[in-house]
Amino acid sequence: MAINKEIMDKLVAQKEKITHLIIQNKSFMAISSEIVFSDVPVSRPTTRGGVYFSDTTAYKAKILVTDFSISQLLSQAMLGPNTEFAKIQLVPESNSVQIIANLTNYVQKSSGIELNLTIMDTLSK
């Protein structure tokens, strides 16, 4: 897996929105979204728990979904209850690139479910 930094920097700069995400072949509409490049709470690049590699910075996405049926899939998508992350596909407005992300956590609110994801891969279309 490799992130195309040029594509991701362009998406961040243009404040490109994610229109929907796909988990286990099920599509969910994104009501709001944000893509950022930010720090990760590690002091140096490291392998976390022997399971995945974490650098000191990463591209991240925050997405709000109002379809509460997504909650049935979230526990299967996160590391913790599982030994591997499920790959979640993010579809941007421009539909110019396929983005693969891992779910790091989520918060259920009355307005919907807010997903926090780390972007792991980009594939040009």
C-alpha positions as CSV (number, residue, x, y, z in Angstrom):
1,M,0.0,0.0,0.0
2,A,1.2,3.4,-0.9
3,I,-0.3,6.9,-0.5
4,N,0.1,9.2,-3.4
5,K,1.1,12.4,-1.5
6,E,0.6,14.6,-4.5
7,I,-3.0,13.5,-4.9
8,M,-3.7,13.7,-1.2
9,D,-2.2,17.1,-0.8
10,K,-4.4,18.3,-3.7
11,L,-7.5,16.8,-2.0
12,V,-6.6,18.5,1.3
13,A,-5.8,21.9,-0.3
14,Q,-9.1,21.9,-2.3
15,K,-11.0,20.7,0.8
16,E,-12.4,17.9,-1.3
17,K,-15.4,16.2,0.3
18,I,-16.1,12.5,0.6
19,T,-19.5,11.7,-0.8
20,H,-19.8,8.1,0.4
21,L,-17.9,5.3,1.9
22,I,-18.0,1.5,1.3
23,I,-17.6,-1.0,4.1
24,Q,-17.9,-4.7,3.3
25,N,-19.5,-4.0,-0.1
26,K,-22.2,-1.7,1.5
27,S,-22.3,1.9,0.6
28,F,-23.1,4.7,3.1
29,M,-23.7,8.4,2.2
30,A,-21.4,10.9,3.9
31,I,-23.3,13.9,5.3
32,S,-20.1,15.9,6.1
33,S,-16.4,15.1,5.8
34,E,-13.0,16.6,6.2
35,I,-9.6,15.3,5.1
36,V,-6.5,16.6,6.9
37,F,-2.8,15.9,7.2
38,S,-1.9,15.8,10.9
39,D,0.4,14.5,13.7
40,V,0.0,11.0,15.1
41,P,0.6,10.5,18.8
42,V,4.0,8.7,18.4
43,S,7.4,10.3,18.9
44,R,9.0,8.3,16.0
45,P,7.9,6.0,13.3
46,T,7.0,2.7,14.9
47,T,5.2,-0.6,14.5
48,R,2.2,-0.5,16.8
49,G,1.4,-3.8,18.6
50,G,3.3,-5.7,16.0
51,V,0.2,-5.3,13.8
52,Y,0.7,-2.1,11.7
53,F,3.2,0.7,11.0
54,S,2.6,4.2,12.2
55,D,4.5,7.3,11.1
56,T,4.6,10.5,13.0
57,T,2.2,12.2,10.6
58,A,-0.8,10.8,8.5
59,Y,-3.6,11.8,6.3
60,K,-6.9,11.4,8.2
61,A,-10.6,11.7,7.4
62,K,-13.5,12.6,9.7
63,I,-16.8,11.6,8.2
64,L,-20.4,11.9,9.5
65,V,-22.9,9.2,8.5
66,T,-26.6,9.4,9.4
67,D,-27.4,5.8,8.4
68,F,-27.3,4.1,11.8
69,S,-27.3,0.7,10.2
70,I,-23.5,1.3,9.7
71,S,-23.0,0.6,13.4
72,Q,-23.5,-3.2,12.8
73,L,-20.3,-3.2,10.6
74,L,-18.1,-0.9,12.7
75,S,-17.0,-3.4,15.3
76,Q,-15.9,-5.7,12.5
77,A,-13.9,-2.9,10.8
78,M,-11.8,-1.8,13.8
79,L,-8.6,-3.3,15.2
80,G,-9.2,-4.4,18.8
81,P,-12.0,-6.9,18.5
82,N,-10.3,-8.0,15.3
83,T,-6.7,-8.9,14.4
84,E,-6.8,-6.8,11.2
85,F,-8.4,-3.6,10.1
86,A,-11.1,-3.9,7.5
87,K,-10.4,-1.8,4.4
88,I,-12.8,1.0,4.0
89,Q,-13.1,2.7,0.6
90,L,-13.7,6.5,0.6
91,V,-15.1,8.1,-2.5
92,P,-14.3,11.8,-3.1
93,E,-16.6,14.2,-5.0
94,S,-14.3,14.3,-8.0
95,N,-14.2,10.4,-8.0
96,S,-10.7,10.8,-9.4
97,V,-9.0,8.5,-6.9
98,Q,-9.9,5.5,-4.8
99,I,-9.0,6.0,-1.2
100,I,-8.5,3.2,1.3
101,A,-8.7,3.9,5.0
102,N,-8.7,2.2,8.4
103,L,-11.2,3.0,11.1
104,T,-9.4,4.3,14.2
105,N,-12.6,5.1,16.2
106,Y,-16.1,6.3,16.0
107,V,-18.6,8.3,18.1
108,Q,-22.3,7.8,18.0
109,K,-24.2,11.1,18.4
110,S,-27.8,12.0,17.9
111,S,-26.9,13.6,14.6
112,G,-25.2,10.5,13.3
113,I,-22.1,8.4,13.6
114,E,-18.8,10.3,13.3
115,L,-16.0,8.1,11.9
116,N,-12.3,8.9,12.4
117,L,-10.2,7.1,9.8
118,T,-6.5,7.0,8.8
119,I,-5.9,7.0,5.1
120,M,-3.6,4.0,4.1
121,D,-3.7,3.9,0.3
122,T,-4.6,5.8,-2.8
123,L,-5.3,4.2,-6.2
124,S,-5.6,6.3,-9.3
125,K,-8.6,5.7,-11.5
